[in-house]
Amino acid sequence: MKKALDIENLLQWRRQRAEAEAPPAPPGAHLLKLVQPWWEKWPDRFAASARRLAAIQLSYGYAMSHPHQGHN
């Protein structure tokens, strides 16, 4: 039983040491900036991507929406 107690003390000591050495938590505004979507970070890229997407011809989409009756 002494061995389990020693391991428990070691883990508790390590946790206390890690908490003491940990850097401070970043401010909430910084975290929100990190999760900002790419289209808000780079609106020019988003606009260019939207233009390219709008330029794609959709004739294939119509053909695929009406499957042939003979194929199951």
PDB file of N, H, CA, C and O in Angstrom:
ATOM      1  N   MET A   1       0.819  -1.200   0.000  1.00  0.00           N
ATOM      2  CA  MET A   1       0.000   0.000   0.000  1.00  0.00           C
ATOM      3  C   MET A   1       0.861   1.260   0.000  1.00  0.00           C
ATOM      4  O   MET A   1       0.433   2.305  -0.491  1.00  0.00           O
ATOM      5  N   LYS A   2       2.075   1.166   0.550  1.00  0.00           N
ATOM      6  H   LYS A   2       2.423   0.317   0.949  1.00  0.00           H
ATOM      7  CA  LYS A   2       2.959   2.318   0.612  1.00  0.00           C
ATOM      8  C   LYS A   2       3.335   2.794  -0.787  1.00  0.00           C
ATOM      9  O   LYS A   2       3.479   3.995  -1.015  1.00  0.00           O
ATOM     10  N   LYS A   3       3.495   1.858  -1.730  1.00  0.00           N
ATOM     11  H   LYS A   3       3.378   0.882  -1.545  1.00  0.00           H
ATOM     12  CA  LYS A   3       3.866   2.222  -3.094  1.00  0.00           C
ATOM     13  C   LYS A   3       2.781   3.081  -3.750  1.00  0.00           C
ATOM     14  O   LYS A   3       3.096   4.062  -4.423  1.00  0.00           O
ATOM     15  N   ALA A   4       1.499   2.719  -3.560  1.00  0.00           N
ATOM     16  H   ALA A   4       1.243   1.921  -3.014  1.00  0.00           H
ATOM     17  CA  ALA A   4       0.403   3.507  -4.122  1.00  0.00           C
ATOM     18  C   ALA A   4       0.369   4.901  -3.514  1.00  0.00           C
ATOM     19  O   ALA A   4       0.083   5.877  -4.207  1.00  0.00           O
ATOM     20  N   LEU A   5       0.659   4.995  -2.230  1.00  0.00           N
ATOM     21  H   LEU A   5       0.891   4.202  -1.667  1.00  0.00           H
ATOM     22  CA  LEU A   5       0.670   6.287  -1.568  1.00  0.00           C
ATOM     23  C   LEU A   5       1.811   7.151  -2.112  1.00  0.00           C
ATOM     24  O   LEU A   5       1.638   8.356  -2.301  1.00  0.00           O
ATOM     25  N   ASP A   6       2.968   6.545  -2.363  1.00  0.00           N
ATOM     26  H   ASP A   6       3.108   5.567  -2.209  1.00  0.00           H
ATOM     27  CA  ASP A   6       4.094   7.285  -2.926  1.00  0.00           C
ATOM     28  C   ASP A   6       3.766   7.817  -4.324  1.00  0.00           C
ATOM     29  O   ASP A   6       4.109   8.953  -4.653  1.00  0.00           O
ATOM     30  N   ILE A   7       3.118   7.016  -5.127  1.00  0.00           N
ATOM     31  H   ILE A   7       2.839   6.093  -4.861  1.00  0.00           H
ATOM     32  CA  ILE A   7       2.744   7.457  -6.478  1.00  0.00           C
ATOM     33  C   ILE A   7       1.724   8.590  -6.386  1.00  0.00           C
ATOM     34  O   ILE A   7       1.799   9.553  -7.149  1.00  0.00           O
ATOM     35  N   GLU A   8       0.787   8.484  -5.472  1.00  0.00           N
ATOM     36  H   GLU A   8       0.726   7.702  -4.852  1.00  0.00           H
ATOM     37  CA  GLU A   8      -0.203   9.552  -5.299  1.00  0.00           C
ATOM     38  C   GLU A   8       0.463  10.856  -4.879  1.00  0.00           C
ATOM     39  O   GLU A   8       0.107  11.921  -5.382  1.00  0.00           O
ATOM     40  N   ASN A   9       1.415  10.784  -3.972  1.00  0.00           N
ATOM     41  H   ASN A   9       1.704   9.918  -3.563  1.00  0.00           H
ATOM     42  CA  ASN A   9       2.147  11.984  -3.548  1.00  0.00           C
ATOM     43  C   ASN A   9       2.960  12.564  -4.695  1.00  0.00           C
ATOM     44  O   ASN A   9       3.019  13.782  -4.866  1.00  0.00           O
ATOM     45  N   LEU A  10       3.586  11.698  -5.478  1.00  0.00           N
ATOM     46  H   LEU A  10       3.538  10.709  -5.339  1.00  0.00           H
ATOM     47  CA  LEU A  10       4.367  12.156  -6.622  1.00  0.00           C
ATOM     48  C   LEU A  10       3.478  12.870  -7.639  1.00  0.00           C
ATOM     49  O   LEU A  10       3.845  13.927  -8.152  1.00  0.00           O
ATOM     50  N   LEU A  11       2.316  12.297  -7.928  1.00  0.00           N
ATOM     51  H   LEU A  11       2.018  11.438  -7.511  1.00  0.00           H
ATOM     52  CA  LEU A  11       1.403  12.927  -8.886  1.00  0.00           C
ATOM     53  C   LEU A  11       0.880  14.255  -8.366  1.00  0.00           C
ATOM     54  O   LEU A  11       0.751  15.213  -9.128  1.00  0.00           O
ATOM     55  N   GLN A  12       0.583  14.319  -7.099  1.00  0.00           N
ATOM     56  H   GLN A  12       0.687  13.541  -6.480  1.00  0.00           H
ATOM     57  CA  GLN A  12       0.097  15.577  -6.519  1.00  0.00           C
ATOM     58  C   GLN A  12       1.189  16.642  -6.574  1.00  0.00           C
ATOM     59  O   GLN A  12       0.913  17.797  -6.898  1.00  0.00           O
ATOM     60  N   TRP A  13       2.442  16.256  -6.256  1.00  0.00           N
ATOM     61  H   TRP A  13       2.666  15.317  -5.993  1.00  0.00           H
ATOM     62  CA  TRP A  13       3.560  17.196  -6.334  1.00  0.00           C
ATOM     63  C   TRP A  13       3.753  17.694  -7.765  1.00  0.00           C
ATOM     64  O   TRP A  13       3.987  18.882  -7.990  1.00  0.00           O
ATOM     65  N   ARG A  14       3.654  16.774  -8.734  1.00  0.00           N
ATOM     66  H   ARG A  14       3.464  15.809  -8.552  1.00  0.00           H
ATOM     67  CA  ARG A  14       3.851  17.158 -10.141  1.00  0.00           C
ATOM     68  C   ARG A  14       2.741  18.095 -10.605  1.00  0.00           C
ATOM     69  O   ARG A  14       3.003  19.043 -11.346  1.00  0.00           O
ATOM     70  N   ARG A  15       1.497  17.839 -10.177  1.00  0.00           N
ATOM     71  H   ARG A  15       1.284  17.069  -9.575  1.00  0.00           H
ATOM     72  CA  ARG A  15       0.382  18.713 -10.558  1.00  0.00           C
ATOM     73  C   ARG A  15       0.573  20.116  -9.991  1.00  0.00           C
ATOM     74  O   ARG A  15       0.356  21.107 -10.689  1.00  0.00           O
ATOM     75  N   GLN A  16       0.975  20.198  -8.733  1.00  0.00           N
ATOM     76  H   GLN A  16       1.150  19.394  -8.166  1.00  0.00           H
ATOM     77  CA  GLN A  16       1.210  21.503  -8.107  1.00  0.00           C
ATOM     78  C   GLN A  16       2.336  22.251  -8.808  1.00  0.00           C
ATOM     79  O   GLN A  16       2.253  23.463  -9.008  1.00  0.00           O
ATOM     80  N   ARG A  17       3.377  21.537  -9.175  1.00  0.00           N
ATOM     81  H   ARG A  17       3.445  20.552  -9.013  1.00  0.00           H
ATOM     82  CA  ARG A  17       4.502  22.166  -9.873  1.00  0.00           C
ATOM     83  C   ARG A  17       4.070  22.666 -11.255  1.00  0.00           C
ATOM     84  O   ARG A  17       4.442  23.766 -11.662  1.00  0.00           O
ATOM     85  N   ALA A  18       3.283  21.854 -11.975  1.00  0.00           N
ATOM     86  H   ALA A  18       2.981  20.960 -11.644  1.00  0.00           H
ATOM     87  CA  ALA A  18       2.817  22.252 -13.305  1.00  0.00           C
ATOM     88  C   ALA A  18       1.923  23.484 -13.218  1.00  0.00           C
ATOM     89  O   ALA A  18       2.018  24.379 -14.058  1.00  0.00           O
ATOM     90  N   GLU A  19       1.056  23.536 -12.209  1.00  0.00           N
ATOM     91  H   GLU A  19       0.979  22.809 -11.527  1.00  0.00           H
ATOM     92  CA  GLU A  19       0.188  24.703 -12.042  1.00  0.00           C
ATOM     93  C   GLU A  19       1.001  25.958 -11.744  1.00  0.00           C
ATOM     94  O   GLU A  19       0.671  27.040 -12.230  1.00  0.00           O
ATOM     95  N   ALA A  20       2.054  25.822 -10.954  1.00  0.00           N
ATOM     96  H   ALA A  20       2.322  24.943 -10.559  1.00  0.00           H
ATOM     97  CA  ALA A  20       2.880  26.972 -10.592  1.00  0.00           C
ATOM     98  C   ALA A  20       3.680  27.486 -11.786  1.00  0.00           C
ATOM     99  O   ALA A  20       3.926  28.687 -11.899  1.00  0.00           O
ATOM    100  N   GLU A  21       4.086  26.582 -12.676  1.00  0.00           N
ATOM    101  H   GLU A  21       3.887  25.606 -12.584  1.00  0.00           H
ATOM    102  CA  GLU A  21       4.924  26.963 -13.815  1.00  0.00           C
ATOM    103  C   GLU A  21       4.130  27.317 -15.071  1.00  0.00           C
ATOM    104  O   GLU A  21       4.705  27.793 -16.051  1.00  0.00           O
ATOM    105  N   ALA A  22       2.846  27.095 -15.053  1.00  0.00           N
ATOM    106  H   ALA A  22       2.380  26.709 -14.257  1.00  0.00           H
ATOM    107  CA  ALA A  22       2.026  27.331 -16.247  1.00  0.00           C
ATOM    108  C   ALA A  22       1.938  28.828 -16.556  1.00  0.00           C
ATOM    109  O   ALA A  22       1.848  29.647 -15.642  1.00  0.00           O
ATOM    110  N   PRO A  23       1.963  29.182 -17.832  1.00  0.00           N
ATOM    111  CA  PRO A  23       1.801  30.595 -18.189  1.00  0.00           C
ATOM    112  C   PRO A  23       0.359  31.032 -17.919  1.00  0.00           C
ATOM    113  O   PRO A  23      -0.532  30.190 -17.807  1.00  0.00           O
ATOM    114  N   PRO A  24       0.131  32.327 -17.816  1.00  0.00           N
ATOM    115  CA  PRO A  24      -1.244  32.794 -17.592  1.00  0.00           C
ATOM    116  C   PRO A  24      -2.129  32.494 -18.806  1.00  0.00           C
ATOM    117  O   PRO A  24      -1.655  32.416 -19.939  1.00  0.00           O
ATOM    118  N   ALA A  25      -3.384  32.334 -18.544  1.00  0.00           N
ATOM    119  H   ALA A  25      -3.769  32.397 -17.623  1.00  0.00           H
ATOM    120  CA  ALA A  25      -4.342  32.059 -19.624  1.00  0.00           C
ATOM    121  C   ALA A  25      -4.447  33.262 -20.546  1.00  0.00           C
ATOM    122  O   ALA A  25      -4.397  34.400 -20.079  1.00  0.00           O
ATOM    123  N   PRO A  26      -4.592  33.032 -21.856  1.00  0.00           N
ATOM    124  CA  PRO A  26      -4.729  34.158 -22.775  1.00  0.00           C
ATOM    125  C   PRO A  26      -6.079  34.840 -22.581  1.00  0.00           C
ATOM    126  O   PRO A  26      -7.037  34.201 -22.145  1.00  0.00           O
ATOM    127  N   PRO A  27      -6.165  36.128 -22.900  1.00  0.00           N
ATOM    128  CA  PRO A  27      -7.451  36.819 -22.785  1.00  0.00           C
ATOM    129  C   PRO A  27      -8.473  36.273 -23.781  1.00  0.00           C
ATOM    130  O   PRO A  27      -8.114  35.746 -24.834  1.00  0.00           O
ATOM    131  N   GLY A  28      -9.730  36.407 -23.434  1.00  0.00           N
ATOM    132  H   GLY A  28     -10.022  36.835 -22.579  1.00  0.00           H
ATOM    133  CA  GLY A  28     -10.806  35.882 -24.266  1.00  0.00           C
ATOM    134  C   GLY A  28     -10.821  36.474 -25.665  1.00  0.00           C
ATOM    135  O   GLY A  28     -11.119  35.767 -26.627  1.00  0.00           O
ATOM    136  N   ALA A  29     -10.505  37.760 -25.799  1.00  0.00           N
ATOM    137  H   ALA A  29     -10.263  38.335 -25.017  1.00  0.00           H
ATOM    138  CA  ALA A  29     -10.505  38.390 -27.127  1.00  0.00           C
ATOM    139  C   ALA A  29      -9.476  37.741 -28.036  1.00  0.00           C
ATOM    140  O   ALA A  29      -9.709  37.591 -29.236  1.00  0.00           O
ATOM    141  N   HIS A  30      -8.343  37.359 -27.474  1.00  0.00           N
ATOM    142  H   HIS A  30      -8.154  37.481 -26.499  1.00  0.00           H
ATOM    143  CA  HIS A  30      -7.306  36.696 -28.280  1.00  0.00           C
ATOM    144  C   HIS A  30      -7.792  35.325 -28.756  1.00  0.00           C
ATOM    145  O   HIS A  30      -7.563  34.946 -29.904  1.00  0.00           O
ATOM    146  N   LEU A  31      -8.459  34.590 -27.875  1.00  0.00           N
ATOM    147  H   LEU A  31      -8.645  34.898 -26.942  1.00  0.00           H
ATOM    148  CA  LEU A  31      -8.985  33.275 -28.258  1.00  0.00           C
ATOM    149  C   LEU A  31     -10.042  33.406 -29.347  1.00  0.00           C
ATOM    150  O   LEU A  31     -10.086  32.588 -30.266  1.00  0.00           O
ATOM    151  N   LEU A  32     -10.891  34.425 -29.257  1.00  0.00           N
ATOM    152  H   LEU A  32     -10.855  35.089 -28.511  1.00  0.00           H
ATOM    153  CA  LEU A  32     -11.906  34.629 -30.289  1.00  0.00           C
ATOM    154  C   LEU A  32     -11.273  34.980 -31.625  1.00  0.00           C
ATOM    155  O   LEU A  32     -11.778  34.584 -32.675  1.00  0.00           O
ATOM    156  N   LYS A  33     -10.176  35.718 -31.594  1.00  0.00           N
ATOM    157  H   LYS A  33      -9.765  36.041 -30.741  1.00  0.00           H
ATOM    158  CA  LYS A  33      -9.488  36.062 -32.841  1.00  0.00           C
ATOM    159  C   LYS A  33      -8.877  34.815 -33.487  1.00  0.00           C
ATOM    160  O   LYS A  33      -8.812  34.718 -34.712  1.00  0.00           O
ATOM    161  N   LEU A  34      -8.430  33.864 -32.664  1.00  0.00           N
ATOM    162  H   LEU A  34      -8.483  33.943 -31.668  1.00  0.00           H
ATOM    163  CA  LEU A  34      -7.849  32.637 -33.195  1.00  0.00           C
ATOM    164  C   LEU A  34      -8.872  31.774 -33.920  1.00  0.00           C
ATOM    165  O   LEU A  34      -8.518  31.052 -34.852  1.00  0.00           O
ATOM    166  N   VAL A  35     -10.124  31.837 -33.512  1.00  0.00           N
ATOM    167  H   VAL A  35     -10.412  32.424 -32.755  1.00  0.00           H
ATOM    168  CA  VAL A  35     -11.145  30.993 -34.130  1.00  0.00           C
ATOM    169  C   VAL A  35     -11.963  31.751 -35.175  1.00  0.00           C
ATOM    170  O   VAL A  35     -13.012  31.272 -35.605  1.00  0.00           O
ATOM    171  N   GLN A  36     -11.500  32.905 -35.576  1.00  0.00           N
ATOM    172  H   GLN A  36     -10.648  33.294 -35.226  1.00  0.00           H
ATOM    173  CA  GLN A  36     -12.193  33.695 -36.597  1.00  0.00           C
ATOM    174  C   GLN A  36     -12.182  32.923 -37.918  1.00  0.00           C
ATOM    175  O   GLN A  36     -11.131  32.426 -38.321  1.00  0.00           O
ATOM    176  N   PRO A  37     -13.320  32.811 -38.598  1.00  0.00           N
ATOM    177  CA  PRO A  37     -13.368  32.072 -39.867  1.00  0.00           C
ATOM    178  C   PRO A  37     -12.474  32.724 -40.930  1.00  0.00           C
ATOM    179  O   PRO A  37     -12.231  33.931 -40.915  1.00  0.00           O
ATOM    180  N   TRP A  38     -11.999  31.884 -41.847  1.00  0.00           N
ATOM    181  H   TRP A  38     -12.197  30.903 -41.860  1.00  0.00           H
ATOM    182  CA  TRP A  38     -11.068  32.374 -42.860  1.00  0.00           C
ATOM    183  C   TRP A  38     -11.688  33.442 -43.744  1.00  0.00           C
ATOM    184  O   TRP A  38     -10.985  34.342 -44.204  1.00  0.00           O
ATOM    185  N   TRP A  39     -12.994  33.361 -43.992  1.00  0.00           N
ATOM    186  H   TRP A  39     -13.565  32.630 -43.618  1.00  0.00           H
ATOM    187  CA  TRP A  39     -13.609  34.347 -44.887  1.00  0.00           C
ATOM    188  C   TRP A  39     -13.709  35.716 -44.230  1.00  0.00           C
ATOM    189  O   TRP A  39     -13.874  36.718 -44.926  1.00  0.00           O
ATOM    190  N   GLU A  40     -13.612  35.782 -42.904  1.00  0.00           N
ATOM    191  H   GLU A  40     -13.477  34.968 -42.339  1.00  0.00           H
ATOM    192  CA  GLU A  40     -13.553  37.078 -42.232  1.00  0.00           C
ATOM    193  C   GLU A  40     -12.117  37.585 -42.137  1.00  0.00           C
ATOM    194  O   GLU A  40     -11.889  38.794 -42.133  1.00  0.00           O
ATOM    195  N   LYS A  41     -11.145  36.671 -42.060  1.00  0.00           N
ATOM    196  H   LYS A  41     -11.330  35.688 -42.063  1.00  0.00           H
ATOM    197  CA  LYS A  41      -9.739  37.080 -42.016  1.00  0.00           C
ATOM    198  C   LYS A  41      -9.279  37.603 -43.366  1.00  0.00           C
ATOM    199  O   LYS A  41      -8.562  38.600 -43.438  1.00  0.00           O
ATOM    200  N   TRP A  42      -9.696  36.925 -44.449  1.00  0.00           N
ATOM    201  H   TRP A  42     -10.279  36.115 -44.390  1.00  0.00           H
ATOM    202  CA  TRP A  42      -9.251  37.277 -45.791  1.00  0.00           C
ATOM    203  C   TRP A  42     -10.463  37.487 -46.697  1.00  0.00           C
ATOM    204  O   TRP A  42     -10.775  36.614 -47.507  1.00  0.00           O
ATOM    205  N   PRO A  43     -11.150  38.617 -46.582  1.00  0.00           N
ATOM    206  CA  PRO A  43     -12.354  38.829 -47.401  1.00  0.00           C
ATOM    207  C   PRO A  43     -12.054  38.872 -48.899  1.00  0.00           C
ATOM    208  O   PRO A  43     -12.915  38.523 -49.706  1.00  0.00           O
ATOM    209  N   ASP A  44     -10.852  39.292 -49.280  1.00  0.00           N
ATOM    210  H   ASP A  44     -10.152  39.575 -48.624  1.00  0.00           H
ATOM    211  CA  ASP A  44     -10.501  39.313 -50.714  1.00  0.00           C
ATOM    212  C   ASP A  44     -10.433  37.891 -51.277  1.00  0.00           C
ATOM    213  O   ASP A  44     -10.918  37.634 -52.379  1.00  0.00           O
ATOM    214  N   ARG A  45      -9.839  36.980 -50.528  1.00  0.00           N
ATOM    215  H   ARG A  45      -9.445  37.189 -49.632  1.00  0.00           H
ATOM    216  CA  ARG A  45      -9.800  35.580 -50.963  1.00  0.00           C
ATOM    217  C   ARG A  45     -11.199  34.998 -51.058  1.00  0.00           C
ATOM    218  O   ARG A  45     -11.516  34.257 -51.989  1.00  0.00           O
ATOM    219  N   PHE A  46     -12.034  35.340 -50.084  1.00  0.00           N
ATOM    220  H   PHE A  46     -11.777  35.942 -49.328  1.00  0.00           H
ATOM    221  CA  PHE A  46     -13.411  34.832 -50.101  1.00  0.00           C
ATOM    222  C   PHE A  46     -14.151  35.338 -51.327  1.00  0.00           C
ATOM    223  O   PHE A  46     -14.854  34.574 -51.988  1.00  0.00           O
ATOM    224  N   ALA A  47     -13.999  36.627 -51.637  1.00  0.00           N
ATOM    225  H   ALA A  47     -13.427  37.248 -51.100  1.00  0.00           H
ATOM    226  CA  ALA A  47     -14.676  37.187 -52.807  1.00  0.00           C
ATOM    227  C   ALA A  47     -14.188  36.513 -54.088  1.00  0.00           C
ATOM    228  O   ALA A  47     -14.990  36.210 -54.971  1.00  0.00           O
ATOM    229  N   ALA A  48     -12.883  36.277 -54.194  1.00  0.00           N
ATOM    230  H   ALA A  48     -12.231  36.523 -53.476  1.00  0.00           H
ATOM    231  CA  ALA A  48     -12.347  35.612 -55.386  1.00  0.00           C
ATOM    232  C   ALA A  48     -12.868  34.182 -55.486  1.00  0.00           C
ATOM    233  O   ALA A  48     -13.210  33.718 -56.574  1.00  0.00           O
ATOM    234  N   SER A  49     -12.927  33.490 -54.363  1.00  0.00           N
ATOM    235  H   SER A  49     -12.649  33.867 -53.480  1.00  0.00           H
ATOM    236  CA  SER A  49     -13.446  32.111 -54.369  1.00  0.00           C
ATOM    237  C   SER A  49     -14.920  32.089 -54.748  1.00  0.00           C
ATOM    238  O   SER A  49     -15.356  31.211 -55.492  1.00  0.00           O
ATOM    239  N   ALA A  50     -15.682  33.039 -54.245  1.00  0.00           N
ATOM    240  H   ALA A  50     -15.328  33.752 -53.640  1.00  0.00           H
ATOM    241  CA  ALA A  50     -17.103  33.102 -54.572  1.00  0.00           C
ATOM    242  C   ALA A  50     -17.306  33.388 -56.054  1.00  0.00           C
ATOM    243  O   ALA A  50     -18.207  32.827 -56.678  1.00  0.00           O
ATOM    244  N   ARG A  51     -16.475  34.258 -56.621  1.00  0.00           N
ATOM    245  H   ARG A  51     -15.743  34.714 -56.114  1.00  0.00           H
ATOM    246  CA  ARG A  51     -16.572  34.542 -58.066  1.00  0.00           C
ATOM    247  C   ARG A  51     -16.260  33.296 -58.893  1.00  0.00           C
ATOM    248  O   ARG A  51     -16.952  33.004 -59.868  1.00  0.00           O
ATOM    249  N   ARG A  52     -15.213  32.560 -58.499  1.00  0.00           N
ATOM    250  H   ARG A  52     -14.651  32.797 -57.707  1.00  0.00           H
ATOM    251  CA  ARG A  52     -14.869  31.334 -59.232  1.00  0.00           C
ATOM    252  C   ARG A  52     -15.980  30.299 -59.114  1.00  0.00           C
ATOM    253  O   ARG A  52     -16.301  29.615 -60.087  1.00  0.00           O
ATOM    254  N   LEU A  53     -16.559  30.183 -57.946  1.00  0.00           N
ATOM    255  H   LEU A  53     -16.299  30.738 -57.156  1.00  0.00           H
ATOM    256  CA  LEU A  53     -17.646  29.228 -57.750  1.00  0.00           C
ATOM    257  C   LEU A  53     -18.865  29.623 -58.582  1.00  0.00           C
ATOM    258  O   LEU A  53     -19.525  28.763 -59.166  1.00  0.00           O
ATOM    259  N   ALA A  54     -19.159  30.903 -58.636  1.00  0.00           N
ATOM    260  H   ALA A  54     -18.623  31.601 -58.161  1.00  0.00           H
ATOM    261  CA  ALA A  54     -20.307  31.360 -59.413  1.00  0.00           C
ATOM    262  C   ALA A  54     -20.090  31.155 -60.914  1.00  0.00           C
ATOM    263  O   ALA A  54     -21.055  31.042 -61.670  1.00  0.00           O
ATOM    264  N   ALA A  55     -18.835  31.108 -61.343  1.00  0.00           N
ATOM    265  H   ALA A  55     -18.052  31.200 -60.728  1.00  0.00           H
ATOM    266  CA  ALA A  55     -18.539  30.952 -62.770  1.00  0.00           C
ATOM    267  C   ALA A  55     -18.642  29.507 -63.238  1.00  0.00           C
ATOM    268  O   ALA A  55     -18.656  29.261 -64.444  1.00  0.00           O
ATOM    269  N   ILE A  56     -18.714  28.553 -62.331  1.00  0.00           N
ATOM    270  H   ILE A  56     -18.703  28.753 -61.351  1.00  0.00           H
ATOM    271  CA  ILE A  56     -18.812  27.150 -62.720  1.00  0.00           C
ATOM    272  C   ILE A  56     -20.163  26.898 -63.376  1.00  0.00           C
ATOM    273  O   ILE A  56     -21.202  27.300 -62.853  1.00  0.00           O
ATOM    274  N   GLN A  57     -20.137  26.231 -64.520  1.00  0.00           N
ATOM    275  H   GLN A  57     -19.293  25.905 -64.945  1.00  0.00           H
ATOM    276  CA  GLN A  57     -21.386  25.928 -65.200  1.00  0.00           C
ATOM    277  C   GLN A  57     -22.087  24.782 -64.487  1.00  0.00           C
ATOM    278  O   GLN A  57     -21.447  23.815 -64.072  1.00  0.00           O
ATOM    279  N   LEU A  58     -23.385  24.891 -64.350  1.00  0.00           N
ATOM    280  H   LEU A  58     -23.904  25.676 -64.688  1.00  0.00           H
ATOM    281  CA  LEU A  58     -24.150  23.911 -63.599  1.00  0.00           C
ATOM    282  C   LEU A  58     -24.917  22.937 -64.491  1.00  0.00           C
ATOM    283  O   LEU A  58     -25.870  22.310 -64.029  1.00  0.00           O
ATOM    284  N   SER A  59     -24.525  22.796 -65.753  1.00  0.00           N
ATOM    285  H   SER A  59     -23.751  23.305 -66.128  1.00  0.00           H
ATOM    286  CA  SER A  59     -25.237  21.892 -66.650  1.00  0.00           C
ATOM    287  C   SER A  59     -25.124  20.441 -66.186  1.00  0.00           C
ATOM    288  O   SER A  59     -26.048  19.656 -66.400  1.00  0.00           O
ATOM    289  N   TYR A  60     -24.030  20.077 -65.568  1.00  0.00           N
ATOM    290  H   TYR A  60     -23.279  20.715 -65.394  1.00  0.00           H
ATOM    291  CA  TYR A  60     -23.875  18.710 -65.075  1.00  0.00           C
ATOM    292  C   TYR A  60     -24.809  18.448 -63.901  1.00  0.00           C
ATOM    293  O   TYR A  60     -25.317  17.337 -63.751  1.00  0.00           O
ATOM    294  N   GLY A  61     -25.038  19.443 -63.081  1.00  0.00           N
ATOM    295  H   GLY A  61     -24.625  20.346 -63.202  1.00  0.00           H
ATOM    296  CA  GLY A  61     -25.935  19.279 -61.949  1.00  0.00           C
ATOM    297  C   GLY A  61     -27.348  18.943 -62.388  1.00  0.00           C
ATOM    298  O   GLY A  61     -28.013  18.135 -61.741  1.00  0.00           O
ATOM    299  N   TYR A  62     -27.825  19.542 -63.472  1.00  0.00           N
ATOM    300  H   TYR A  62     -27.284  20.199 -63.998  1.00  0.00           H
ATOM    301  CA  TYR A  62     -29.173  19.253 -63.967  1.00  0.00           C
ATOM    302  C   TYR A  62     -29.240  17.820 -64.481  1.00  0.00           C
ATOM    303  O   TYR A  62     -30.224  17.122 -64.237  1.00  0.00           O
ATOM    304  N   ALA A  63     -28.217  17.379 -65.183  1.00  0.00           N
ATOM    305  H   ALA A  63     -27.418  17.946 -65.382  1.00  0.00           H
ATOM    306  CA  ALA A  63     -28.218  16.028 -65.733  1.00  0.00           C
ATOM    307  C   ALA A  63     -28.201  14.982 -64.612  1.00  0.00           C
ATOM    308  O   ALA A  63     -28.794  13.912 -64.750  1.00  0.00           O
ATOM    309  N   MET A  64     -27.539  15.287 -63.532  1.00  0.00           N
ATOM    310  H   MET A  64     -27.058  16.156 -63.420  1.00  0.00           H
ATOM    311  CA  MET A  64     -27.466  14.332 -62.428  1.00  0.00           C
ATOM    312  C   MET A  64     -28.720  14.319 -61.571  1.00  0.00           C
ATOM    313  O   MET A  64     -28.956  13.363 -60.833  1.00  0.00           O
ATOM    314  N   SER A  65     -29.522  15.362 -61.659  1.00  0.00           N
ATOM    315  H   SER A  65     -29.330  16.139 -62.259  1.00  0.00           H
ATOM    316  CA  SER A  65     -30.736  15.409 -60.830  1.00  0.00           C
ATOM    317  C   SER A  65     -31.845  14.549 -61.397  1.00  0.00           C
ATOM    318  O   SER A  65     -32.816  14.263 -60.696  1.00  0.00           O
ATOM    319  N   HIS A  66     -31.727  14.122 -62.668  1.00  0.00           N
ATOM    320  H   HIS A  66     -30.938  14.354 -63.237  1.00  0.00           H
ATOM    321  CA  HIS A  66     -32.734  13.253 -63.298  1.00  0.00           C
ATOM    322  C   HIS A  66     -32.054  11.957 -63.692  1.00  0.00           C
ATOM    323  O   HIS A  66     -31.606  11.827 -64.831  1.00  0.00           O
ATOM    324  N   PRO A  67     -31.964  10.991 -62.781  1.00  0.00           N
ATOM    325  CA  PRO A  67     -31.278   9.725 -63.111  1.00  0.00           C
ATOM    326  C   PRO A  67     -32.057   8.955 -64.181  1.00  0.00           C
ATOM    327  O   PRO A  67     -33.275   9.074 -64.311  1.00  0.00           O
ATOM    328  N   HIS A  68     -31.309   8.174 -64.927  1.00  0.00           N
ATOM    329  H   HIS A  68     -30.320   8.077 -64.821  1.00  0.00           H
ATOM    330  CA  HIS A  68     -31.934   7.356 -65.973  1.00  0.00           C
ATOM    331  C   HIS A  68     -32.807   6.284 -65.339  1.00  0.00           C
ATOM    332  O   HIS A  68     -32.468   5.743 -64.286  1.00  0.00           O
ATOM    333  N   GLN A  69     -33.921   5.979 -65.971  1.00  0.00           N
ATOM    334  H   GLN A  69     -34.197   6.418 -66.826  1.00  0.00           H
ATOM    335  CA  GLN A  69     -34.848   4.991 -65.414  1.00  0.00           C
ATOM    336  C   GLN A  69     -34.277   3.579 -65.511  1.00  0.00           C
ATOM    337  O   GLN A  69     -34.639   2.731 -64.696  1.00  0.00           O
ATOM    338  N   GLY A  70     -33.431   3.300 -66.439  1.00  0.00           N
ATOM    339  H   GLY A  70     -33.136   3.989 -67.102  1.00  0.00           H
ATOM    340  CA  GLY A  70     -32.915   1.954 -66.647  1.00  0.00           C
ATOM    341  C   GLY A  70     -31.821   1.546 -65.685  1.00  0.00           C
ATOM    342  O   GLY A  70     -31.515   0.357 -65.593  1.00  0.00           O
ATOM    343  N   HIS A  71     -31.220   2.473 -64.965  1.00  0.00           N
ATOM    344  H   HIS A  71     -31.469   3.439 -65.039  1.00  0.00           H
ATOM    345  CA  HIS A  71     -30.120   2.154 -64.056  1.00  0.00           C
ATOM    346  C   HIS A  71     -30.653   2.079 -62.632  1.00  0.00           C
ATOM    347  O   HIS A  71     -31.293   3.013 -62.150  1.00  0.00           O
ATOM    348  N   ASN A  72     -30.386   0.962 -61.963  1.00  0.00           N
ATOM    349  H   ASN A  72     -29.867   0.203 -62.355  1.00  0.00           H
ATOM    350  CA  ASN A  72     -30.802   0.808 -60.556  1.00  0.00           C
ATOM    351  C   ASN A  72     -29.638   0.490 -59.695  1.00  0.00           C
ATOM    352  O   ASN A  72     -29.793   0.326 -58.485  1.00  0.00           O
TER     353      ASN A  72
END
